[in-house]
């Protein structure tokens, strides 16, 4: 397995401090491969370990552009932690498509969001900064209104229908439940227990719940804005 990584490069230059040079062996250590695994045949590795090996080969090529499409669906928490650490010193261009808010917070400096009408808008900062900007929109619009418009604002507000009020109340219950379930799955995945099949199923559930969480949150924001 180690020879497979060394086929790409013996070391890479990450350009950070004294330990700017990372060897193939050190990178394997960082991504959770034990010394025994490093000297094992590739065909003896599990599916998840082979995906990790594929990632290491890409990183050892020292790319200046990385495209990651839903990386949290494919890797366990140990691998994701090592990847976040690596990306913290990555000097190239990083483009990520992900529903994992924590991973985006740890890795990106700009968000491109799809908005109404199919427009794509750029927001400086990570995902949390993006959410803060979205949540502050009504308040900001209120502050920017002239005094005469602000005075008439209450009459211009759209009242929620009975159905929308019930939906808003339901969302305020659903969101904490989904957050709790996501936390439970993350605890299972980081426990070190369970088979490969268990971890695959947990990863699938985590991805689905994270997507659902984003949808519920955006709908809650929409209804909250309508309610003023």
CNS distance restraints for C-alpha pairs under 8 A (distance, minus, plus):
assign (resid   1 and name CA) (resid   5 and name CA) 6.70 0.50 0.50
assign (resid   1 and name CA) (resid  37 and name CA) 7.20 0.50 0.50
assign (resid   1 and name CA) (resid  38 and name CA) 5.12 0.50 0.50
assign (resid   1 and name CA) (resid  39 and name CA) 5.80 0.50 0.50
assign (resid   1 and name CA) (resid  40 and name CA) 5.81 0.50 0.50
assign (resid   1 and name CA) (resid  41 and name CA) 5.81 0.50 0.50
assign (resid   1 and name CA) (resid  42 and name CA) 5.35 0.50 0.50
assign (resid   1 and name CA) (resid  53 and name CA) 7.82 0.50 0.50
assign (resid   2 and name CA) (resid   6 and name CA) 6.21 0.50 0.50
assign (resid   2 and name CA) (resid  24 and name CA) 7.20 0.50 0.50
assign (resid   2 and name CA) (resid  25 and name CA) 6.78 0.50 0.50
assign (resid   2 and name CA) (resid  28 and name CA) 7.57 0.50 0.50
assign (resid   2 and name CA) (resid  38 and name CA) 4.91 0.50 0.50
assign (resid   2 and name CA) (resid  39 and name CA) 6.19 0.50 0.50
assign (resid   3 and name CA) (resid   7 and name CA) 6.06 0.50 0.50
assign (resid   4 and name CA) (resid   8 and name CA) 7.44 0.50 0.50
assign (resid   4 and name CA) (resid  57 and name CA) 7.86 0.50 0.50
assign (resid   5 and name CA) (resid   9 and name CA) 6.91 0.50 0.50
assign (resid   5 and name CA) (resid  10 and name CA) 7.91 0.50 0.50
assign (resid   5 and name CA) (resid  24 and name CA) 6.32 0.50 0.50
assign (resid   5 and name CA) (resid  53 and name CA) 7.55 0.50 0.50
assign (resid   5 and name CA) (resid  56 and name CA) 6.82 0.50 0.50
assign (resid   5 and name CA) (resid  57 and name CA) 5.47 0.50 0.50
assign (resid   5 and name CA) (resid  60 and name CA) 7.21 0.50 0.50
assign (resid   6 and name CA) (resid  10 and name CA) 5.03 0.50 0.50
assign (resid   6 and name CA) (resid  24 and name CA) 6.02 0.50 0.50
assign (resid   8 and name CA) (resid  57 and name CA) 6.36 0.50 0.50
assign (resid   8 and name CA) (resid  60 and name CA) 6.21 0.50 0.50
assign (resid   8 and name CA) (resid  61 and name CA) 6.09 0.50 0.50
assign (resid   9 and name CA) (resid  24 and name CA) 7.11 0.50 0.50
assign (resid   9 and name CA) (resid  60 and name CA) 5.90 0.50 0.50
assign (resid   9 and name CA) (resid  61 and name CA) 6.69 0.50 0.50
assign (resid  10 and name CA) (resid  23 and name CA) 5.82 0.50 0.50
assign (resid  10 and name CA) (resid  24 and name CA) 5.48 0.50 0.50
assign (resid  11 and name CA) (resid  21 and name CA) 6.41 0.50 0.50
assign (resid  11 and name CA) (resid  22 and name CA) 5.34 0.50 0.50
assign (resid  11 and name CA) (resid  23 and name CA) 4.00 0.50 0.50
assign (resid  11 and name CA) (resid  24 and name CA) 5.53 0.50 0.50
assign (resid  11 and name CA) (resid  60 and name CA) 7.12 0.50 0.50
assign (resid  12 and name CA) (resid  21 and name CA) 5.60 0.50 0.50
assign (resid  12 and name CA) (resid  22 and name CA) 5.37 0.50 0.50
assign (resid  12 and name CA) (resid  23 and name CA) 6.49 0.50 0.50
assign (resid  12 and name CA) (resid  24 and name CA) 7.97 0.50 0.50
assign (resid  12 and name CA) (resid  60 and name CA) 6.24 0.50 0.50
assign (resid  12 and name CA) (resid  61 and name CA) 7.76 0.50 0.50
assign (resid  12 and name CA) (resid  62 and name CA) 6.26 0.50 0.50
assign (resid  13 and name CA) (resid  20 and name CA) 5.64 0.50 0.50
assign (resid  13 and name CA) (resid  21 and name CA) 4.61 0.50 0.50
assign (resid  13 and name CA) (resid  22 and name CA) 6.52 0.50 0.50
assign (resid  13 and name CA) (resid  62 and name CA) 7.71 0.50 0.50
assign (resid  14 and name CA) (resid  20 and name CA) 5.11 0.50 0.50
assign (resid  14 and name CA) (resid  21 and name CA) 6.18 0.50 0.50
assign (resid  14 and name CA) (resid  22 and name CA) 7.29 0.50 0.50
assign (resid  14 and name CA) (resid  89 and name CA) 6.92 0.50 0.50
assign (resid  14 and name CA) (resid  90 and name CA) 7.01 0.50 0.50
assign (resid  14 and name CA) (resid  91 and name CA) 7.69 0.50 0.50
assign (resid  15 and name CA) (resid  20 and name CA) 4.81 0.50 0.50
assign (resid  15 and name CA) (resid  21 and name CA) 7.35 0.50 0.50
assign (resid  16 and name CA) (resid  20 and name CA) 4.57 0.50 0.50
assign (resid  16 and name CA) (resid  89 and name CA) 7.10 0.50 0.50
assign (resid  22 and name CA) (resid  26 and name CA) 6.16 0.50 0.50
assign (resid  22 and name CA) (resid  27 and name CA) 6.49 0.50 0.50
assign (resid  23 and name CA) (resid  27 and name CA) 6.22 0.50 0.50
assign (resid  24 and name CA) (resid  28 and name CA) 6.26 0.50 0.50
assign (resid  24 and name CA) (resid  60 and name CA) 7.22 0.50 0.50
assign (resid  25 and name CA) (resid  29 and name CA) 6.28 0.50 0.50
assign (resid  25 and name CA) (resid  38 and name CA) 7.96 0.50 0.50
assign (resid  26 and name CA) (resid  30 and name CA) 6.19 0.50 0.50
assign (resid  27 and name CA) (resid  31 and name CA) 6.30 0.50 0.50
assign (resid  27 and name CA) (resid  56 and name CA) 7.43 0.50 0.50
assign (resid  28 and name CA) (resid  32 and name CA) 6.51 0.50 0.50
assign (resid  28 and name CA) (resid  33 and name CA) 5.35 0.50 0.50
assign (resid  28 and name CA) (resid  34 and name CA) 7.82 0.50 0.50
assign (resid  28 and name CA) (resid  38 and name CA) 7.34 0.50 0.50
assign (resid  28 and name CA) (resid  56 and name CA) 7.43 0.50 0.50
assign (resid  29 and name CA) (resid  33 and name CA) 5.34 0.50 0.50
assign (resid  29 and name CA) (resid  34 and name CA) 6.44 0.50 0.50
assign (resid  29 and name CA) (resid  35 and name CA) 7.74 0.50 0.50
assign (resid  30 and name CA) (resid  82 and name CA) 6.17 0.50 0.50
assign (resid  31 and name CA) (resid  52 and name CA) 7.69 0.50 0.50
assign (resid  31 and name CA) (resid  78 and name CA) 7.21 0.50 0.50
assign (resid  31 and name CA) (resid  79 and name CA) 5.62 0.50 0.50
assign (resid  31 and name CA) (resid  82 and name CA) 5.62 0.50 0.50
assign (resid  31 and name CA) (resid  83 and name CA) 7.73 0.50 0.50
assign (resid  32 and name CA) (resid  78 and name CA) 7.01 0.50 0.50
assign (resid  32 and name CA) (resid  79 and name CA) 7.08 0.50 0.50
assign (resid  33 and name CA) (resid  37 and name CA) 5.79 0.50 0.50
assign (resid  33 and name CA) (resid  38 and name CA) 6.20 0.50 0.50
assign (resid  34 and name CA) (resid  38 and name CA) 6.24 0.50 0.50
assign (resid  35 and name CA) (resid  39 and name CA) 6.68 0.50 0.50
assign (resid  36 and name CA) (resid  40 and name CA) 6.49 0.50 0.50
assign (resid  40 and name CA) (resid  44 and name CA) 6.92 0.50 0.50
assign (resid  40 and name CA) (resid  45 and name CA) 7.82 0.50 0.50
assign (resid  41 and name CA) (resid  45 and name CA) 7.31 0.50 0.50
assign (resid  42 and name CA) (resid  50 and name CA) 7.43 0.50 0.50
assign (resid  45 and name CA) (resid  49 and name CA) 5.68 0.50 0.50
assign (resid  45 and name CA) (resid  50 and name CA) 6.07 0.50 0.50
assign (resid  46 and name CA) (resid  50 and name CA) 6.20 0.50 0.50
assign (resid  47 and name CA) (resid  51 and name CA) 6.39 0.50 0.50
assign (resid  48 and name CA) (resid  52 and name CA) 6.31 0.50 0.50
assign (resid  48 and name CA) (resid  74 and name CA) 7.73 0.50 0.50
assign (resid  48 and name CA) (resid  75 and name CA) 7.02 0.50 0.50
assign (resid  48 and name CA) (resid 196 and name CA) 7.79 0.50 0.50
assign (resid  49 and name CA) (resid  53 and name CA) 6.12 0.50 0.50
assign (resid  50 and name CA) (resid  54 and name CA) 6.16 0.50 0.50
assign (resid  51 and name CA) (resid  55 and name CA) 6.31 0.50 0.50
assign (resid  51 and name CA) (resid  74 and name CA) 7.67 0.50 0.50
assign (resid  51 and name CA) (resid  75 and name CA) 7.70 0.50 0.50
assign (resid  52 and name CA) (resid  56 and name CA) 6.31 0.50 0.50
assign (resid  52 and name CA) (resid  75 and name CA) 7.33 0.50 0.50
assign (resid  52 and name CA) (resid  79 and name CA) 7.31 0.50 0.50
assign (resid  53 and name CA) (resid  57 and name CA) 6.34 0.50 0.50
assign (resid  54 and name CA) (resid  58 and name CA) 6.48 0.50 0.50
assign (resid  55 and name CA) (resid  59 and name CA) 6.29 0.50 0.50
assign (resid  56 and name CA) (resid  60 and name CA) 5.98 0.50 0.50
assign (resid  57 and name CA) (resid  61 and name CA) 6.44 0.50 0.50
assign (resid  58 and name CA) (resid  62 and name CA) 7.31 0.50 0.50
assign (resid  58 and name CA) (resid  63 and name CA) 7.40 0.50 0.50
assign (resid  59 and name CA) (resid  63 and name CA) 6.71 0.50 0.50
assign (resid  63 and name CA) (resid  92 and name CA) 7.35 0.50 0.50
assign (resid  64 and name CA) (resid  91 and name CA) 7.19 0.50 0.50
assign (resid  64 and name CA) (resid  92 and name CA) 4.31 0.50 0.50
assign (resid  64 and name CA) (resid  93 and name CA) 6.20 0.50 0.50
assign (resid  65 and name CA) (resid  92 and name CA) 5.45 0.50 0.50
assign (resid  65 and name CA) (resid  93 and name CA) 4.67 0.50 0.50
assign (resid  65 and name CA) (resid  94 and name CA) 5.90 0.50 0.50
assign (resid  65 and name CA) (resid  95 and name CA) 7.87 0.50 0.50
assign (resid  66 and name CA) (resid  92 and name CA) 7.62 0.50 0.50
assign (resid  66 and name CA) (resid  93 and name CA) 6.37 0.50 0.50
assign (resid  66 and name CA) (resid  94 and name CA) 4.97 0.50 0.50
assign (resid  66 and name CA) (resid  95 and name CA) 6.23 0.50 0.50
assign (resid  67 and name CA) (resid  94 and name CA) 6.24 0.50 0.50
assign (resid  67 and name CA) (resid  95 and name CA) 4.93 0.50 0.50
assign (resid  67 and name CA) (resid  96 and name CA) 5.97 0.50 0.50
assign (resid  68 and name CA) (resid  94 and name CA) 7.84 0.50 0.50
assign (resid  68 and name CA) (resid  95 and name CA) 6.30 0.50 0.50
assign (resid  68 and name CA) (resid  96 and name CA) 4.75 0.50 0.50
assign (resid  68 and name CA) (resid  97 and name CA) 6.34 0.50 0.50
assign (resid  69 and name CA) (resid  96 and name CA) 5.94 0.50 0.50
assign (resid  69 and name CA) (resid  97 and name CA) 4.91 0.50 0.50
assign (resid  69 and name CA) (resid  98 and name CA) 6.53 0.50 0.50
assign (resid  70 and name CA) (resid  74 and name CA) 7.57 0.50 0.50
assign (resid  70 and name CA) (resid  96 and name CA) 7.34 0.50 0.50
assign (resid  70 and name CA) (resid  97 and name CA) 5.62 0.50 0.50
assign (resid  70 and name CA) (resid  98 and name CA) 4.63 0.50 0.50
assign (resid  70 and name CA) (resid  99 and name CA) 7.14 0.50 0.50
assign (resid  71 and name CA) (resid  75 and name CA) 6.59 0.50 0.50
assign (resid  71 and name CA) (resid  98 and name CA) 7.20 0.50 0.50
assign (resid  72 and name CA) (resid  76 and name CA) 7.43 0.50 0.50
assign (resid  72 and name CA) (resid  80 and name CA) 6.98 0.50 0.50
assign (resid  72 and name CA) (resid  98 and name CA) 7.64 0.50 0.50
assign (resid  72 and name CA) (resid 100 and name CA) 6.99 0.50 0.50
assign (resid  72 and name CA) (resid 103 and name CA) 7.88 0.50 0.50
assign (resid  72 and name CA) (resid 203 and name CA) 7.85 0.50 0.50
assign (resid  72 and name CA) (resid 207 and name CA) 7.63 0.50 0.50
assign (resid  73 and name CA) (resid 203 and name CA) 5.87 0.50 0.50
assign (resid  73 and name CA) (resid 204 and name CA) 6.76 0.50 0.50
assign (resid  73 and name CA) (resid 207 and name CA) 6.17 0.50 0.50
assign (resid  74 and name CA) (resid 203 and name CA) 7.56 0.50 0.50
assign (resid  75 and name CA) (resid  79 and name CA) 5.92 0.50 0.50
assign (resid  75 and name CA) (resid  80 and name CA) 6.24 0.50 0.50
assign (resid  76 and name CA) (resid  80 and name CA) 6.21 0.50 0.50
assign (resid  76 and name CA) (resid 189 and name CA) 7.12 0.50 0.50
assign (resid  76 and name CA) (resid 199 and name CA) 7.73 0.50 0.50
assign (resid  76 and name CA) (resid 203 and name CA) 7.73 0.50 0.50
assign (resid  77 and name CA) (resid  81 and name CA) 6.01 0.50 0.50
assign (resid  77 and name CA) (resid 189 and name CA) 6.84 0.50 0.50
assign (resid  77 and name CA) (resid 190 and name CA) 6.22 0.50 0.50
assign (resid  78 and name CA) (resid  82 and name CA) 6.38 0.50 0.50
assign (resid  78 and name CA) (resid 190 and name CA) 7.57 0.50 0.50
assign (resid  79 and name CA) (resid  83 and name CA) 6.05 0.50 0.50
assign (resid  80 and name CA) (resid  84 and name CA) 6.04 0.50 0.50
assign (resid  81 and name CA) (resid  85 and name CA) 6.35 0.50 0.50
assign (resid  82 and name CA) (resid  86 and name CA) 6.22 0.50 0.50
assign (resid  83 and name CA) (resid  87 and name CA) 6.06 0.50 0.50
assign (resid  84 and name CA) (resid  88 and name CA) 6.12 0.50 0.50
assign (resid  84 and name CA) (resid 103 and name CA) 7.47 0.50 0.50
assign (resid  84 and name CA) (resid 106 and name CA) 6.69 0.50 0.50
assign (resid  84 and name CA) (resid 107 and name CA) 6.45 0.50 0.50
assign (resid  85 and name CA) (resid  89 and name CA) 7.20 0.50 0.50
assign (resid  86 and name CA) (resid  90 and name CA) 6.40 0.50 0.50
assign (resid  87 and name CA) (resid 107 and name CA) 6.47 0.50 0.50
assign (resid  88 and name CA) (resid 106 and name CA) 7.86 0.50 0.50
assign (resid  88 and name CA) (resid 107 and name CA) 6.54 0.50 0.50
assign (resid  94 and name CA) (resid 108 and name CA) 7.65 0.50 0.50
assign (resid  96 and name CA) (resid 104 and name CA) 7.92 0.50 0.50
assign (resid  98 and name CA) (resid 104 and name CA) 7.30 0.50 0.50
assign (resid  99 and name CA) (resid 207 and name CA) 7.49 0.50 0.50
assign (resid  99 and name CA) (resid 210 and name CA) 6.20 0.50 0.50
assign (resid  99 and name CA) (resid 211 and name CA) 5.84 0.50 0.50
assign (resid  99 and name CA) (resid 214 and name CA) 7.35 0.50 0.50
assign (resid 100 and name CA) (resid 104 and name CA) 6.40 0.50 0.50
assign (resid 100 and name CA) (resid 207 and name CA) 7.84 0.50 0.50
assign (resid 100 and name CA) (resid 210 and name CA) 6.46 0.50 0.50
assign (resid 101 and name CA) (resid 105 and name CA) 6.09 0.50 0.50
assign (resid 101 and name CA) (resid 127 and name CA) 6.20 0.50 0.50
assign (resid 101 and name CA) (resid 128 and name CA) 7.65 0.50 0.50
assign (resid 102 and name CA) (resid 106 and name CA) 6.32 0.50 0.50
assign (resid 103 and name CA) (resid 107 and name CA) 6.29 0.50 0.50
assign (resid 104 and name CA) (resid 108 and name CA) 5.58 0.50 0.50
assign (resid 104 and name CA) (resid 126 and name CA) 6.41 0.50 0.50
assign (resid 104 and name CA) (resid 127 and name CA) 6.02 0.50 0.50
assign (resid 105 and name CA) (resid 126 and name CA) 4.96 0.50 0.50
assign (resid 105 and name CA) (resid 127 and name CA) 5.42 0.50 0.50
assign (resid 105 and name CA) (resid 128 and name CA) 6.53 0.50 0.50
assign (resid 106 and name CA) (resid 126 and name CA) 7.76 0.50 0.50
assign (resid 107 and name CA) (resid 126 and name CA) 7.81 0.50 0.50
assign (resid 108 and name CA) (resid 125 and name CA) 7.27 0.50 0.50
assign (resid 108 and name CA) (resid 126 and name CA) 5.55 0.50 0.50
assign (resid 109 and name CA) (resid 124 and name CA) 6.30 0.50 0.50
assign (resid 109 and name CA) (resid 125 and name CA) 4.55 0.50 0.50
assign (resid 109 and name CA) (resid 126 and name CA) 5.11 0.50 0.50
assign (resid 110 and name CA) (resid 122 and name CA) 7.02 0.50 0.50
assign (resid 110 and name CA) (resid 123 and name CA) 5.79 0.50 0.50
assign (resid 110 and name CA) (resid 124 and name CA) 4.53 0.50 0.50
assign (resid 110 and name CA) (resid 125 and name CA) 4.88 0.50 0.50
assign (resid 110 and name CA) (resid 126 and name CA) 5.86 0.50 0.50
assign (resid 111 and name CA) (resid 122 and name CA) 5.82 0.50 0.50
assign (resid 111 and name CA) (resid 123 and name CA) 5.08 0.50 0.50
assign (resid 111 and name CA) (resid 124 and name CA) 6.35 0.50 0.50
assign (resid 111 and name CA) (resid 125 and name CA) 6.75 0.50 0.50
assign (resid 111 and name CA) (resid 126 and name CA) 6.41 0.50 0.50
assign (resid 111 and name CA) (resid 127 and name CA) 6.68 0.50 0.50
assign (resid 111 and name CA) (resid 130 and name CA) 7.00 0.50 0.50
assign (resid 112 and name CA) (resid 120 and name CA) 6.24 0.50 0.50
assign (resid 112 and name CA) (resid 121 and name CA) 5.56 0.50 0.50
assign (resid 112 and name CA) (resid 122 and name CA) 4.58 0.50 0.50
assign (resid 112 and name CA) (resid 123 and name CA) 6.28 0.50 0.50
assign (resid 113 and name CA) (resid 120 and name CA) 5.45 0.50 0.50
assign (resid 113 and name CA) (resid 121 and name CA) 5.41 0.50 0.50
assign (resid 113 and name CA) (resid 122 and name CA) 6.54 0.50 0.50
assign (resid 113 and name CA) (resid 123 and name CA) 7.68 0.50 0.50
assign (resid 114 and name CA) (resid 118 and name CA) 6.23 0.50 0.50
assign (resid 114 and name CA) (resid 119 and name CA) 5.79 0.50 0.50
assign (resid 114 and name CA) (resid 120 and name CA) 4.60 0.50 0.50
assign (resid 114 and name CA) (resid 121 and name CA) 6.61 0.50 0.50
assign (resid 115 and name CA) (resid 119 and name CA) 5.24 0.50 0.50
assign (resid 115 and name CA) (resid 120 and name CA) 6.00 0.50 0.50
assign (resid 115 and name CA) (resid 121 and name CA) 7.04 0.50 0.50
assign (resid 123 and name CA) (resid 130 and name CA) 6.23 0.50 0.50
assign (resid 124 and name CA) (resid 129 and name CA) 7.79 0.50 0.50
assign (resid 124 and name CA) (resid 130 and name CA) 7.60 0.50 0.50
assign (resid 125 and name CA) (resid 129 and name CA) 5.53 0.50 0.50
assign (resid 125 and name CA) (resid 130 and name CA) 6.75 0.50 0.50
assign (resid 126 and name CA) (resid 130 and name CA) 6.37 0.50 0.50
assign (resid 127 and name CA) (resid 131 and name CA) 6.27 0.50 0.50
assign (resid 128 and name CA) (resid 132 and name CA) 6.27 0.50 0.50
assign (resid 129 and name CA) (resid 133 and name CA) 6.35 0.50 0.50
assign (resid 130 and name CA) (resid 134 and name CA) 6.31 0.50 0.50
assign (resid 131 and name CA) (resid 135 and name CA) 6.05 0.50 0.50
assign (resid 132 and name CA) (resid 136 and name CA) 6.06 0.50 0.50
assign (resid 133 and name CA) (resid 137 and name CA) 6.34 0.50 0.50
assign (resid 135 and name CA) (resid 221 and name CA) 7.00 0.50 0.50
assign (resid 136 and name CA) (resid 140 and name CA) 6.09 0.50 0.50
assign (resid 137 and name CA) (resid 141 and name CA) 6.12 0.50 0.50
assign (resid 138 and name CA) (resid 142 and name CA) 6.14 0.50 0.50
assign (resid 138 and name CA) (resid 225 and name CA) 6.56 0.50 0.50
assign (resid 138 and name CA) (resid 228 and name CA) 7.74 0.50 0.50
assign (resid 139 and name CA) (resid 143 and name CA) 6.30 0.50 0.50
assign (resid 140 and name CA) (resid 144 and name CA) 6.27 0.50 0.50
assign (resid 141 and name CA) (resid 145 and name CA) 6.38 0.50 0.50
assign (resid 142 and name CA) (resid 150 and name CA) 6.71 0.50 0.50
assign (resid 145 and name CA) (resid 149 and name CA) 5.98 0.50 0.50
assign (resid 145 and name CA) (resid 150 and name CA) 5.70 0.50 0.50
assign (resid 146 and name CA) (resid 150 and name CA) 6.11 0.50 0.50
assign (resid 147 and name CA) (resid 151 and name CA) 6.20 0.50 0.50
assign (resid 148 and name CA) (resid 152 and name CA) 6.70 0.50 0.50
assign (resid 149 and name CA) (resid 153 and name CA) 6.15 0.50 0.50
assign (resid 152 and name CA) (resid 156 and name CA) 6.89 0.50 0.50
assign (resid 153 and name CA) (resid 157 and name CA) 6.48 0.50 0.50
assign (resid 157 and name CA) (resid 226 and name CA) 7.12 0.50 0.50
assign (resid 157 and name CA) (resid 227 and name CA) 7.44 0.50 0.50
assign (resid 157 and name CA) (resid 228 and name CA) 6.99 0.50 0.50
assign (resid 158 and name CA) (resid 226 and name CA) 5.95 0.50 0.50
assign (resid 158 and name CA) (resid 227 and name CA) 6.87 0.50 0.50
assign (resid 159 and name CA) (resid 226 and name CA) 6.96 0.50 0.50
assign (resid 159 and name CA) (resid 227 and name CA) 6.09 0.50 0.50
assign (resid 160 and name CA) (resid 164 and name CA) 5.58 0.50 0.50
assign (resid 160 and name CA) (resid 165 and name CA) 5.90 0.50 0.50
assign (resid 160 and name CA) (resid 223 and name CA) 7.79 0.50 0.50
assign (resid 160 and name CA) (resid 226 and name CA) 6.87 0.50 0.50
assign (resid 160 and name CA) (resid 227 and name CA) 6.11 0.50 0.50
assign (resid 161 and name CA) (resid 165 and name CA) 6.14 0.50 0.50
assign (resid 162 and name CA) (resid 166 and name CA) 6.26 0.50 0.50
assign (resid 163 and name CA) (resid 167 and name CA) 6.19 0.50 0.50
assign (resid 164 and name CA) (resid 168 and name CA) 6.10 0.50 0.50
assign (resid 164 and name CA) (resid 223 and name CA) 7.38 0.50 0.50
assign (resid 165 and name CA) (resid 169 and name CA) 6.29 0.50 0.50
assign (resid 166 and name CA) (resid 170 and name CA) 6.13 0.50 0.50
assign (resid 167 and name CA) (resid 171 and name CA) 6.14 0.50 0.50
assign (resid 168 and name CA) (resid 172 and name CA) 6.39 0.50 0.50
assign (resid 168 and name CA) (resid 220 and name CA) 6.35 0.50 0.50
assign (resid 168 and name CA) (resid 223 and name CA) 6.52 0.50 0.50
assign (resid 168 and name CA) (resid 224 and name CA) 7.67 0.50 0.50
assign (resid 169 and name CA) (resid 173 and name CA) 6.74 0.50 0.50
assign (resid 170 and name CA) (resid 174 and name CA) 6.12 0.50 0.50
assign (resid 171 and name CA) (resid 175 and name CA) 5.86 0.50 0.50
assign (resid 171 and name CA) (resid 216 and name CA) 6.65 0.50 0.50
assign (resid 171 and name CA) (resid 220 and name CA) 6.41 0.50 0.50
assign (resid 172 and name CA) (resid 176 and name CA) 7.21 0.50 0.50
assign (resid 172 and name CA) (resid 220 and name CA) 7.74 0.50 0.50
assign (resid 173 and name CA) (resid 177 and name CA) 6.73 0.50 0.50
assign (resid 174 and name CA) (resid 178 and name CA) 6.19 0.50 0.50
assign (resid 175 and name CA) (resid 179 and name CA) 6.17 0.50 0.50
assign (resid 175 and name CA) (resid 213 and name CA) 6.70 0.50 0.50
assign (resid 175 and name CA) (resid 216 and name CA) 6.73 0.50 0.50
assign (resid 175 and name CA) (resid 217 and name CA) 7.27 0.50 0.50
assign (resid 176 and name CA) (resid 180 and name CA) 6.09 0.50 0.50
assign (resid 177 and name CA) (resid 181 and name CA) 6.30 0.50 0.50
assign (resid 178 and name CA) (resid 182 and name CA) 6.17 0.50 0.50
assign (resid 178 and name CA) (resid 209 and name CA) 6.74 0.50 0.50
assign (resid 178 and name CA) (resid 213 and name CA) 6.59 0.50 0.50
assign (resid 179 and name CA) (resid 183 and name CA) 6.26 0.50 0.50
assign (resid 179 and name CA) (resid 213 and name CA) 7.43 0.50 0.50
assign (resid 180 and name CA) (resid 184 and name CA) 6.26 0.50 0.50
assign (resid 181 and name CA) (resid 185 and name CA) 6.28 0.50 0.50
assign (resid 182 and name CA) (resid 186 and name CA) 6.18 0.50 0.50
assign (resid 182 and name CA) (resid 206 and name CA) 6.15 0.50 0.50
assign (resid 182 and name CA) (resid 209 and name CA) 6.63 0.50 0.50
assign (resid 182 and name CA) (resid 210 and name CA) 7.32 0.50 0.50
assign (resid 183 and name CA) (resid 187 and name CA) 6.19 0.50 0.50
assign (resid 184 and name CA) (resid 188 and name CA) 6.35 0.50 0.50
assign (resid 185 and name CA) (resid 189 and name CA) 6.17 0.50 0.50
assign (resid 185 and name CA) (resid 202 and name CA) 6.27 0.50 0.50
assign (resid 185 and name CA) (resid 205 and name CA) 7.92 0.50 0.50
assign (resid 185 and name CA) (resid 206 and name CA) 6.64 0.50 0.50
assign (resid 186 and name CA) (resid 190 and name CA) 6.17 0.50 0.50
assign (resid 186 and name CA) (resid 206 and name CA) 7.68 0.50 0.50
assign (resid 187 and name CA) (resid 191 and name CA) 6.02 0.50 0.50
assign (resid 188 and name CA) (resid 192 and name CA) 7.65 0.50 0.50
assign (resid 188 and name CA) (resid 193 and name CA) 7.26 0.50 0.50
assign (resid 188 and name CA) (resid 202 and name CA) 7.87 0.50 0.50
assign (resid 189 and name CA) (resid 193 and name CA) 7.54 0.50 0.50
assign (resid 189 and name CA) (resid 199 and name CA) 6.36 0.50 0.50
assign (resid 189 and name CA) (resid 202 and name CA) 6.94 0.50 0.50
assign (resid 189 and name CA) (resid 203 and name CA) 7.96 0.50 0.50
assign (resid 194 and name CA) (resid 198 and name CA) 5.55 0.50 0.50
assign (resid 194 and name CA) (resid 199 and name CA) 6.69 0.50 0.50
assign (resid 195 and name CA) (resid 199 and name CA) 6.41 0.50 0.50
assign (resid 196 and name CA) (resid 200 and name CA) 6.16 0.50 0.50
assign (resid 197 and name CA) (resid 201 and name CA) 6.21 0.50 0.50
assign (resid 198 and name CA) (resid 202 and name CA) 6.10 0.50 0.50
assign (resid 199 and name CA) (resid 203 and name CA) 6.00 0.50 0.50
assign (resid 200 and name CA) (resid 204 and name CA) 6.28 0.50 0.50
assign (resid 201 and name CA) (resid 205 and name CA) 6.19 0.50 0.50
assign (resid 202 and name CA) (resid 206 and name CA) 5.96 0.50 0.50
assign (resid 203 and name CA) (resid 207 and name CA) 6.19 0.50 0.50
assign (resid 204 and name CA) (resid 208 and name CA) 6.30 0.50 0.50
assign (resid 205 and name CA) (resid 209 and name CA) 6.03 0.50 0.50
assign (resid 206 and name CA) (resid 210 and name CA) 6.00 0.50 0.50
assign (resid 207 and name CA) (resid 211 and name CA) 6.21 0.50 0.50
assign (resid 208 and name CA) (resid 212 and name CA) 6.17 0.50 0.50
assign (resid 209 and name CA) (resid 213 and name CA) 5.93 0.50 0.50
assign (resid 210 and name CA) (resid 214 and name CA) 6.31 0.50 0.50
assign (resid 211 and name CA) (resid 215 and name CA) 6.38 0.50 0.50
assign (resid 212 and name CA) (resid 216 and name CA) 6.10 0.50 0.50
assign (resid 213 and name CA) (resid 217 and name CA) 6.04 0.50 0.50
assign (resid 214 and name CA) (resid 218 and name CA) 6.12 0.50 0.50
assign (resid 215 and name CA) (resid 219 and name CA) 6.19 0.50 0.50
assign (resid 216 and name CA) (resid 220 and name CA) 6.03 0.50 0.50
assign (resid 217 and name CA) (resid 221 and name CA) 6.16 0.50 0.50
assign (resid 218 and name CA) (resid 222 and name CA) 6.20 0.50 0.50
assign (resid 219 and name CA) (resid 223 and name CA) 6.22 0.50 0.50
assign (resid 220 and name CA) (resid 224 and name CA) 5.95 0.50 0.50
assign (resid 221 and name CA) (resid 225 and name CA) 6.07 0.50 0.50
assign (resid 222 and name CA) (resid 226 and name CA) 6.37 0.50 0.50
assign (resid 223 and name CA) (resid 227 and name CA) 6.15 0.50 0.50
assign (resid 224 and name CA) (resid 228 and name CA) 6.19 0.50 0.50
